[in-house]
Each structure stands twice: as structure tokens, then as C-alpha cells.
Amino acid sequence: MSQADPSVVSAEAPEAITERVRERYAAAARRAQSGEGGGGYCGAEGADTSAVTDHIYTAEEVAGLPEEAVLASLGCGNPTALIDLHEGEMVLDLGSGGGIDVLLSARRVGPTGFAYGLDMTDEMLQLANANKQKAGVANATFLKGSIDSIPLPDSSVDVVISNCVINLAEDKGAVIGEAFRVLRPGGLFAVADMVELDPLAPELKKQLDSWAGCISGTIPIDEYRVALVSAGFADTDFQVHSTQSIPGVDGKVGSAYIRARKPARE
């Protein structure tokens, strides 16, 4: 009897997906702490992170941020550019990594506002807290937990952001449902995420490394929209702004800016 390939996802083993993602991002945190790049946006190994983040964040935005926060950025967009954050607002970043989007949000909401970051990886949380201290940011905190079980009360934040993380979750409906739960009525969901533009090969959808690299876990825009609407969101909007250039994947996966709003109470 041949042994199962450990690099292939089993539908009965979602914990394998979580563990491979955790391993990938723990390694990225260690590289950033040592002064190296995080390893490419959205965890794509072998890519140059700086070549992507130079286009995502302006020099003005990253000015004053710790170098490690920028090096650890593995995002596929800038969710903080999607929204007009206001003084006093509460922001939650799902899968906050090294903390760059939390730190940027904390700046914009000011001392009367607050920014939460949520991450499951100890190494990223350690890095994010070090970056927060270096940046001298007092109105932010980083929580350990899973994005499909957010450790915050109902209706506790004004904005939920995320940067190329929801595609990594095995149960995206649960993540989106949790985002809806913690948002206040009228609150905004504004994320950058990878989406499937054309069907990927079935064998590719089962590869753990491709899942951790933001490929295998992508879903079509229509499926993403259904998940948002099913959770209760309204005013959904998708804007694809780039495609992934990897052999066998060219043009089939892209980065999208996604917005939706939790309806206000009548």
C-alpha cells in the first residue's frame, strides 16, 4: 500500500491546511525578524516581497514604521486604502501578521480610536507586538485566535479589514459570518483577497503548499459574493486589480479589493 502524499489536502483533514499555513507564516516572521523579506506577497515563496509592497503602500504611509513591519507584509493589496477611517473608530484586522495594517489603521483612527489585530501564529504575534512598541503605538493590540472564531463581542467594531488571509481559511463562510457578527450596524467589511478567476486544476486545489501560498484556497467571485450575502452583508463590490503570474496559474487567480456593509438598523 502506498503512503498518502503529505503535500496533498484531504477533505477530511482541514487541520492540515491550518498547520501548513501556520508553518509558512511562522517562517515568514522569522525571516522578517532577521532582516530578510517575508518571502513574497501572500506567502508565495521565491518572490521578492519588496517589489510588491513598494506598489501597495506609499512611501508616506510606511514612513516611521519599523522595517520589520514592512518586510513581514505578505498582503496582496492595501485594505486601509479602501476606506475613509475616522477619528474614534474601532478597526479589526483579520490575520494581522507583522502588524502593518493595524499600525496604519491606528494612526488614522487617532487616540480616541482603536485597532485590533488577530492572528493564530505565535511568531507573527511576537513580531507584531515588537513592531507596535518600536512604532510607539498605544491604541492597538494583537490578539491570538482564529479568524473563524473572533475573540471579540458582538457589534464591537466599525470596520473589518484583512489582507490576503480569508482565502487561507478552510471555512470561509464561518470567517465572513464572524466578521458580520463583530461589526456594528452600518459597519464596513473592506478586504484585499485572492480570488479564483478561472477554474484551477483539481489536483492543484488539493496541494497544501499551494493552499498556504494563496492559490488552492481561492474561490470564485460569485461564490464569495454568495457567502457575504448569506451572512447578511449588503452593497457587495469586487474590483480585481492584478493577476497571479505562476506557471499553470497565469490569469486564473487574481487579487481583488472586496467591500460590503452590514445593514444599519431600521
N, C-alpha and C positions, 0 to 999 in steps of 0.2 A: 504494500500500500504506500503510495506516495504521500509525503507530508504536505500540508497546506502551505501555500506561499504567504509568509508573514507580511508581505507588502501589499496584499490584496484585502480589501474591505469585505467583511462578511455582514450581511444584513442583520445577523443575529448578534453582532458584536460592535455596537455603537461606541462602547468604551474604548475600543482600539483606535477609533478616529480621534477621540478626545486625547488619548495618550500620545498619539503621534503629533498632534497639533501642539500639545504641551512641550514635547521634546524639541520641536522645531523652534518654538518661540523662546524657550529657555536658552537654547544655543545662541539665538539672535541677541538676547540680553547680555550674555557673556561676551559676545563679540563687541557689542557697543561699549561695555564697561572697559574693555581692553583698548578702546580707541579705533576699532575697526567698524566698518559698516555693518548694519544689521543683516545683510545678506540678500537684499533685493526687496522690492515692494511686494507686499502681501506674502512674504515668505518665499518667493521664487528664488531658489538657490542659483548661484552663479551669476546673478545680475548685480549691477552697481547701484546701490541704494541712492547715492548722492545724485546720480543722473536723473532720477525720478523725483526726489524730494526738492531738487532745485526748481522744478517746474510746478510743484504742488504748493509750496509755501514761498512767499515773497521774502526778500532779504529783511524787509521791515518787520515782518511777522516773527522771524526766528531771531532777530536781534535781541540779545540779552538772555536767550535761552541757553541752558547748558548744552555743550556739544553732544553729550551722550543722549540727550533727548532727541536731537535731530538724527543722530546716527541710528537710533533704535526705531525710527519711523519706518514701518513696513506697510503703510497705507497705500491705497490706490486713488486717493483724492484728498480733498481738504473739506471735511464736513463743516468746519467753522465758517467757511466762506459761503455756505448755503443759506445762512440765517442772519438776521439782524438781532444779535443778542443785546439785551438791555440791562441797565443797572438793576441789581437786586434779583435777577432771575436765578433759578436753580437749574443746573445742567448735569446730565448723566452721560458719560461716555462708556459704551459697551465694548469691552475688550480694549482697555486703555493703554496697554503696552508700556512703553517707556514714558508716557505721560504728555506727549507734545500737545495733543488736542485738549487735554484737561488744563494745561498751563495757559494755552491761548484763550480758552473759554473763561478761565478765572480772571484773566486780565480784563476781559470785556464786560463781565458782569459786575466788576468792582467789589469793594469791600463789603457791600451790603448783599451781594450775591454769593453763590457758592457753586463749585464744580466737583462732582464725584467722578472717580474713575473706578471701573470694575474689571478685574482680571483674575484668571484662575492660576496664573503661573507665578510661583514664588519669586523667581529670578527677575521677572518683569516688575513685580510689585516692589522689590528691593531697589531696582534701578529707578523706578518712578518716584519713590519716596526720596531717594538721594537727589534726583533732579529737582523735585519740589523744594528741597532745602537749599540747594545751590541757587535756585531762582528767587528765593525769598518770598515764595507764595504762601500766604496764610489762609486763603479762602478756598482750599481744596483738600480733598482727602482721597485715599485709594483704598478700596475695599476688595477683599478676596472673596471670590464666588463665581458662580456660573451665570452666563448671560440668559439662560433659560429658567433661572430661579433667582431673581434680583433681590438682594437683602435690603430693600427699602420699602416703606409703607405705600399703600395705595395713594394715588394723586399727590405725589410728593415733589415732582419736578416739573419744570416748564418746558424743557427741551431734552430730547434723547438724541444723541449723536453716536456714530460708530464709523470706523474707518477700515473697511475690508475685513470684517470679522464675522458678520452674520452668515456668510456663505460657508464658514468653517463649522457651523453648528449642524449636528445631525438632525435635530428637530427645529426647523426654522419657524414653524407655526408657534411653538412654545415661546421662542425668543420674542417674536413680534407681539404675542399676547401679553407677555410680561412688560414689554415696552409700553403697550397701551394701558396696562394696569397702573404703572407708576406715574404716568403722565396726568397732569391736571386737565380738567375740561378746557378745550381750546389749545392744549399743548401741541408742540410740533415734533414730529419724527423726521430727522434730517441726516441721512447717512450716505457714505460712499461705500459701494459694494461691487463685487464681481458678479456678473450675470451671464447665463448661457444664451448666446445669440443664435447659434445653430446647434443641432444635436451632436453631442460628443459620442465617441465610440463607447459602447457598453463596457468594454474591458478597461477603458481609461477611467470611467466613473467608479470603478472598484479599487483603484490604486490609492493606498494610504498616502504615499508621498505626494501624489497629485492633489489629493484632498487637502493635505496640510499646506500645499502651495497655491491654494485658492483656485483650483481648476475643477476637480471632481465634484465638489460640493455645490457648485453653482446651479441655479435653477433659471428657467426662462422667465422673462419679464411678466408674462401673463400669469404664471404661477405665483410669482412674487406679489403681484397686484391682488390676486385672489386671497392670499394669506393676509394681506393688510386689511382688505375689506371684511374678511371673515372675522378678524379681531375687533372690528368696529371703526377702523380708520376711514376717513373721507378725504377728498381732494388729493388723490394719489397722483404723483407726477414722476416720470422717469426720463432721465437725459443721459444717454450713453456718450461718453466723451473720449474714450480710447479703446483699442482692442489689444488683446494679448498676442505677442509675437513669439510663439514657441512652436517648433516643428510638430505637426499633427494637430495643432490647436489654432493656428492662424485664422483670425477672424471669427472663430466660434465662441470665444469668451471675451467679454469686454467689461470695462469699468463704467459704472453708472452712478449718477447722483440721484438719490431717491428721496422724495418728500411726501409726507402725508400728515394729516391733522386729526387729533382727537376732537370730535364734535363738542362744542360748548353746550352746557346745559340749557335747555329751553326755558 
